[in-house]
Amino acid sequence: MASAAASNTVEVTSPEHFQQQLAVDLQRISLINFWAPWAEPCKQMNEVVLELAKRHPQLLVLNVDAESQADISESFEIEAVPSFIILQGHTLLGKIAGADATALTEAISKHVRTPSSVNPQSHTDLAPAAAPDVAEKTESQEELARRLHALMQQSKVVLFMKGSPDAPRCGFSRRIVGLLKDQGVEFSHFDILSDESVRAGLKVLNDWPTFPQLIVSGEFVGGLDIVQEMVENGELKEILE
């Protein structure tokens, strides 16, 4: 990150490094800044985060590159950048998605000013994340399996991604769309952020925990890294022919 970091700011280098930082003081309030170098809103919010770090020296700021630290992003269900997680030790206090400087500033001021009185978010506050479980109950596993196979066979090449080809919602999706377009591959897509049942079901069906997922002729091919390798060694062209 371009700006000089405050003394209470740490650039996270691995999941182990991340856990080590949190474990130093389980009573400390931490701000996790999920960002990506390609996203313009992140550049603006990084400046806001830096000012918050300077204003609140007791705050621990952990900057996480959402792409290079995909395991950490996945564990917090980060769907887009910038996104912010506020923790006390390992306890979730709040989550802010998007470049909302006002909401982030107010949340940090509230929690850091009176850390001893901070309570975790209730289950009610977290209801949006739990809502898909309710939706899944209306569809049997057999019905979901049939729907997943139908989606995977909607065209010869199907990309299950976050967002759309014109407006990807994560860097991984953006990069695989670019790869496919560069290779002149025609493909349909499905936004897994629009349907939690599909998102969860594909992880199990294809035994692959992350997205994007590329499907060719109804069969799972791989994620970004695998597709990148297949482009480089010519395998993608072979299976498409």
N, C-alpha and C positions, 0 to 999 in steps of 0.2 A: 504494500500500500504506500502511496506516494508521501503522505504527510508523516512527519516525525511522530512516533508513538509516545503516549504518556507512559510514565513509569509503571502504572497499573494496567497496562495494555499488553496482551500477549497474542502473538500470531501462532495459532494452533498448527502443529505439524503432523499429528497422528491421533487416532482415538486414544492411545495410551497416554499421550501428552495431555490431551483434553481431560481425561479422568484424573490424572495427577494434579492438574491445576485446581480442579474442583475439590479434591480431597484435602488440600492444604488447610482449609478452614471451612467447615461445613456450616458455620453461621454467617459466612460472608455472602453478600448479595453479588450475583454474577450476571452480566449482560452478555449473551451470546449473539454476535453479529454475523449472520449468514449473508455472504456477499459473493459476487463474481466480478472479475475484472472487466468483462465485456458489457456489463449492465450499467448504463448511464445513471439510473437512479441510485445505484449503490455508491457511486463516487460522491454524490451529494450527501447521502446518509452517512458515509464514512466520516465526513467532516463533522456532522452532528454528533456521532458517537465519540469522536476525539474530544470534542468540547465537553461532553458529559463526563468523560474519563478525567479530564482536568478539573472539572467542577466538583466531582465527587471522588476524591483520592481513595476513599474506603471501598469503592466499587471495583470489582474485578471485571475487566472487559476482555472477552475471548473472541478474537476475530477468526472466523472459520470460512475458508474458501469452499463454497458449497459443492463445487465440482470435484476438486482434488481430494476433499474429505467427504466423499459420498456416503460412507458408512455413518458418519455423525449426522449428516443431513437426513438420511433415511430414518435414523432412530428418533428424530424429532418430527418426522413427517413434513419436512420442508418442501413445499410445492413450487415456490417461486422466490426470487431474490429481488430486493432485500427482504429478509425476515429476521425477527428478533425474539429471543427467548430470555426470560428473566427467571433466574433460579436463586434459591437460598440453599446452598449445599447442592443436593440432588433433587430438591423439591421445586416443582413448577409453580411459579408465581404468576406468570403471564406470558402471552404470546401475541406479537404484533406483526402482521403481514403488510408489506408494502412500505412505501416511502412516506410514512406518517410521522414527521418530526415532532409534531405537537403531542401526539399520543405517547410516543416513546419518552419524550422529555418529562411529561407529567407522571408516567408510570415509574420512571427511575427516581424522580424527586420524592414520590410517595413512599416507595419501598426503602430507599436508602436513608431517608430522613429518620424513619422510625423502624429500624430493622427488627427490634425485639418484638414489635407488635404485629409483624407481618404474618398473615395466615395463607396457606396454600389456597389455590382456587378450589372452589367446591365442585362436586360432580355436576352440579347444575350449570356452572359456568363452562364446563367442558362438554356440554351436551352435543354441540355440533359435531365433535369428533366421534361421538358414540352413536350418532343417529343412523349411520349405515347398518349397524347391527340389527336395528329394527326393520330396516328395509329388506335385509337378506332373509328374514323369517317369512316373508310373503312369497318367496320363490324357493322351491325345493332344490336340492343339490342336482337332481337329474335334469330339472328344467334349466338351471344355470349352466350345466355342462353342455346341453344342446344349444343354448344361446351363444356360449363361448365358441363352440365349433362353427356355428353359423357365421359369427363375426370374423373368425379366422379364415373363412372361405368366401368372404364377400367379394374378393378379387384375387388375382394371382399373387399380388404382393400387398400385404397389409402391415401398416405400421401402427402399433399401439404406443401412444406417446402422451406427453403432458402438453396440452394445448392443441394447436393446429399447425400445419406446415407454414401458414402465413404468420402465425403468432405463437411460436413455441413458448411454453411456460417454464422451461428449464434449459440449461446449457447443453445437457446431453441430448435432449430432443432436437435442439437447434442444430447441433453438429451432425446428427445422423440424417436429418432432412437435407442438409447441405451435401453430405456424401451421396445420398441417393439422387439428388438433382444433378450433381456433377457427373454421375454415371449415366444420366438420362433414363433413370428407372421410373416407370409409371407406377404409382401406388395409391391405394386408398388409405384412410387413417381412421383411428378411433381415439378420442380424448378420454383417457382413463380417469381424469379428474372429474368427469361428468357422471361416473357410475362406479361407486365403491365396490359393488358386487363383482363387476368385471375386473376391476383392479386387483382385488383380493383373489378372485378365482383364477386369473391367469398366472399369478405367482405360484399357485399350487399346481395347476395343470401343466405348466411348462417348466416347473421346478427351477424358476429363475426369480430372484427376489426384487429386482429393480426394473425400472423402465428408462428408456424405450425398449420394446421388444419387436423384432422384425419377423414376420411370418411370410413364407413363400410356399405356395401350393398347399396351404392348410397346415404346414409344418413349421414349428418353431426353429428359427435359424440362430438367433442370438441377440445380444445387446450391442451397444455402441462399439466396445472394444473388439468384439468378435467380427462385427460387420466391417470395421476399419481394416482388420487383418485380412478379411476375405477380399476386400477391394484391392489391397496391395498385392496379394498373391494370385489374383485372378479367379478365385473360387466363386465369388458372387456372380460374376459374368457367366460362369459355367452353369450354375444352378438355375439361373434365369433363362438360359437357352435350352 
